[in-house]
Amino acid sequence: MAVRISAIIPVRNGERSLPPLLESLGAQTLDADAFETIVVDNGSSDRTAEVARAHGARVITDEVANRSRARNTGAAAARSDLFAFTDADCVAAPGWLEALLACADRAPLVAGPVEITTDDAPNAIERFEVRWRFGQEAWVRHGWAATANLLVHRAAFASIGGFDPGYHHIGEDADFCIRAGRAGHAIDYCPDALIYHDAESRLRPFLERAFRHGYSVNQCFYRLGVGDRAWRRPGPALRGDGAMTMLKWSRDDFADGEWRAMLRVARAGYAARVAGSAWAELRRAR
């Protein structure tokens, strides 16, 4: 049977995060001969490649640590014309690939939902993540989606030159989708193609990601003319309910105590985004 779809996973130092994802790909409802799993080892210093091979994945190496390069390397090695991108810290629902195949004719780019999972007693950061982290369906309406769950046709991928390695942190997925849209390649939503992703539960990595988000959106502003320069609007991190209202969240949707807890997390995250945006501006990251 010919390979119909290629799951492409960029990863750096993912020996611990990879096994649940690769096991979930091994449990797909799609016939095993109909898909391939490509792990792009992106400059790892741990046992990532060994772990991937032990789970039956094809391992491709790109020593330059860059998510865009890794995805482009995986696409170049793929044996099918459909690229199913996900991340090493995700887990695929059993019907993920089968659902993406069923939706593949809808558009050159197809995104599926990313469901955030938490502990049984989630802390404030986890509860914030559930509400905010992945809004794939809404994002698709604005012309982009996260590569945690994104199908791309080879022809569309090739026509825009793949992912842009000029992004220093994150943001390359939004850039890719926007450039694809400008080139005439539409994006659609596939609700049955489900990926799971754990919520962040610790403050430091939550703030580090918010910093990278601020940096990348600032970079996107200069590269594509869209995005935001949060350093120009620091106020929501310091006063009032601005950090929540920017998310279009209303007090009416929260108990008083929960509103205050979410406001604290939102302010901290926005402050980190302001810092990342300012750093991008100082570095003249374009």
C-alpha positions in Angstrom: 0.0 0.0 0.0 1.3 3.5 -0.9 2.0 5.9 1.9 -1.0 8.3 1.9 0.1 10.7 4.7 3.3 11.6 6.5 3.3 12.6 10.2 6.2 15.0 10.7 7.6 15.8 14.1 10.4 18.2 14.8 12.1 17.6 18.1 15.1 18.6 20.1 16.0 16.7 23.3 12.6 15.0 23.4 13.5 11.5 24.7 10.9 11.9 27.5 8.1 13.6 25.6 8.3 11.5 22.4 7.2 8.1 23.6 3.5 9.0 24.4 3.2 10.7 21.0 4.8 7.8 19.1 2.7 5.3 21.0 -0.4 7.2 20.0 0.7 7.2 16.4 1.2 3.4 16.7 -2.4 3.1 17.8 -4.0 5.0 14.9 -7.1 3.6 13.3 -5.6 4.3 9.9 -3.8 1.2 8.4 -0.2 1.3 9.4 0.9 0.9 5.8 -1.0 4.0 4.8 1.2 6.5 6.8 4.7 7.1 7.9 6.1 8.8 11.0 9.1 11.1 10.5 11.0 12.4 13.5 13.4 15.2 12.7 16.1 15.2 15.4 17.0 18.9 15.6 20.3 19.0 17.3 19.5 16.8 20.3 22.0 16.0 22.9 19.9 13.2 24.5 18.6 9.8 23.3 15.9 11.3 21.0 16.9 9.5 17.9 17.3 6.2 19.7 13.9 6.5 21.3 12.3 7.4 18.0 13.8 4.5 16.1 12.7 2.1 18.9 9.1 3.2 18.3 9.4 2.6 14.6 9.8 6.2 13.4 12.0 7.2 10.5 14.7 9.6 12.0 16.1 12.4 9.9 18.8 14.6 11.4 19.2 18.4 11.1 21.9 19.6 13.5 20.9 23.3 13.3 18.4 23.9 16.0 15.5 25.7 14.2 11.9 24.5 14.1 11.3 25.8 10.6 14.4 24.0 9.2 13.3 20.8 11.0 9.9 20.8 9.4 11.3 21.6 6.0 13.7 18.7 6.4 10.9 16.4 7.3 8.8 17.5 4.4 11.7 17.0 2.0 12.0 13.4 3.2 8.3 12.6 3.1 7.1 9.9 0.8 3.5 11.2 0.6 2.0 14.4 -0.7 0.2 15.2 2.5 2.2 16.5 5.5 0.6 16.1 9.0 2.5 18.3 11.3 2.4 17.9 15.1 4.8 18.5 18.0 6.8 16.2 20.2 4.9 17.1 23.4 1.5 16.3 21.9 -0.6 13.0 21.8 -2.7 12.1 18.8 -6.3 10.7 19.2 -6.7 7.3 17.6 -8.6 8.7 14.6 -6.3 11.7 14.0 -4.7 10.7 10.7 -7.9 9.1 9.4 -9.8 12.3 10.1 -7.2 14.5 8.4 -7.3 12.3 5.3 -11.1 12.6 5.2 -10.7 16.4 5.4 -7.8 16.7 3.0 -9.8 17.7 0.0 -11.4 20.7 1.8 -8.4 23.0 1.3 -4.6 23.0 0.8 -4.2 23.6 4.5 -6.4 21.9 7.1 -6.1 22.4 10.9 -7.6 20.2 13.7 -8.4 21.0 17.3 -5.8 20.8 20.1 -7.4 19.9 23.4 -5.6 20.9 26.6 -5.4 18.3 29.3 -4.8 19.0 33.0 -4.3 17.3 36.3 -7.4 16.3 38.2 -7.0 19.4 40.4 -5.6 22.0 37.9 -3.8 25.0 39.3 -4.4 28.6 38.1 -1.9 28.3 35.3 -3.5 25.1 34.0 -7.0 26.6 34.2 -5.7 29.7 32.3 -4.2 27.4 29.6 -7.4 25.5 29.1 -9.2 28.8 28.3 -6.5 30.4 26.2 -3.7 28.2 24.8 -5.2 26.8 21.6 -8.1 28.3 19.7 -7.6 26.5 16.4 -11.1 26.9 15.1 -11.2 30.6 15.8 -7.6 31.1 14.5 -8.6 29.3 11.2 -11.2 32.0 10.6 -8.4 34.5 10.7 -6.3 32.5 8.3 -3.8 30.6 10.4 -3.3 27.7 12.8 -0.7 26.1 15.1 1.5 23.4 13.7 0.6 21.2 16.7 -2.2 20.0 14.4 -1.8 21.1 10.7 -2.2 19.2 7.4 -0.5 20.7 4.4 -0.5 19.6 0.8 2.9 19.2 -0.8 2.1 21.5 -3.7 1.0 24.4 -1.4 4.1 23.8 0.8 6.4 23.9 -2.1 4.8 27.0 -3.7 5.7 29.2 -0.7 9.1 27.6 0.1 8.0 25.9 3.3 8.5 27.4 6.7 10.6 30.5 7.2 13.8 29.8 9.2 14.2 33.5 10.0 11.9 33.1 13.1 14.1 33.0 16.1 11.7 31.4 18.6 8.1 30.6 17.6 5.6 32.2 15.2 6.7 30.4 12.1 3.4 28.5 11.9 1.3 31.7 11.8 3.8 33.1 9.2 3.5 30.0 7.1 -0.3 30.0 7.0 -0.6 33.7 6.3 1.9 33.5 3.4 0.0 30.5 2.1 -3.2 32.4 2.3 -1.7 35.3 0.4 -0.6 32.9 -2.3 -4.1 31.6 -2.7 -4.0 28.5 -0.5 -7.0 28.4 1.8 -7.1 26.9 5.2 -10.1 24.9 6.6 -11.0 23.3 9.9 -11.3 19.5 10.6 -13.1 19.1 14.0 -12.6 15.3 14.2 -8.8 15.4 13.8 -7.9 15.7 17.5 -4.6 16.3 19.1 -4.1 16.5 22.9 -1.5 18.7 24.6 -0.8 19.0 28.4 -1.4 22.3 30.0 1.6 24.1 31.4 1.5 24.0 35.2 4.6 25.9 36.3 5.1 29.6 36.2 8.6 29.8 34.7 8.0 27.9 31.5 4.6 29.7 31.2 6.4 33.0 31.3 9.2 31.8 29.0 6.7 30.9 26.3 4.9 34.2 26.8 8.2 36.0 26.3 8.8 34.0 23.1 5.3 34.8 21.9 5.9 38.5 22.4 9.2 38.3 20.6 7.8 36.4 17.6 4.6 38.5 17.2 6.8 41.6 17.1 9.0 39.9 14.5 5.9 38.9 12.5 4.8 42.6 12.5 7.9 43.5 10.5 8.0 40.4 8.3 4.4 40.3 7.3 2.8 43.6 8.4 0.5 41.8 10.9 0.9 41.1 14.5 1.5 43.3 17.5 4.2 45.2 19.3 3.3 44.7 22.9 6.1 46.9 24.2 4.0 49.9 22.9 1.1 49.0 25.3 2.5 47.9 28.7 -0.5 49.1 30.7 -2.5 45.9 30.8 0.3 44.2 32.7 0.2 46.8 35.4 -3.3 48.0 36.0 -7.0 47.3 35.8 -8.6 44.4 34.0 -6.8 45.1 30.7 -4.9 41.9 30.6 -8.2 40.0 30.7 -10.3 42.2 28.5 -7.6 41.9 25.8 -8.5 38.2 25.8 -12.2 39.2 25.4 -12.9 37.7 28.8 -15.7 39.2 30.9 -16.1 39.2 34.7 -19.6 37.8 34.2 -18.1 34.5 33.1 -16.1 34.0 36.3 -16.7 33.7 40.0 -14.9 36.6 41.9 -12.1 34.5 43.2 -11.5 32.8 39.8 -11.5 36.2 38.1 -8.7 37.5 40.4 -6.7 34.3 40.0 -6.9 34.5 36.2 -6.2 38.2 36.2 -2.9 37.5 38.1 -1.9 34.9 35.5 -2.9 37.1 32.6 -1.0 40.1 33.9 2.2 38.0 34.4 1.9 36.5 30.9 1.3 39.9 29.3 4.2 41.4 31.1 6.4 38.6 29.7 5.0 39.3 26.2 5.9 43.0 26.6 9.4 42.0 27.6 9.8 39.7 24.7 8.4 42.3 22.3 10.8 44.9 23.7 13.8 42.5 23.3 12.9 41.8 19.7 12.7 45.5 19.0 16.1 46.2 20.7 17.6 43.3 18.7 16.0 44.7 15.5 14.6 41.2 14.9 13.1 41.3 11.5 
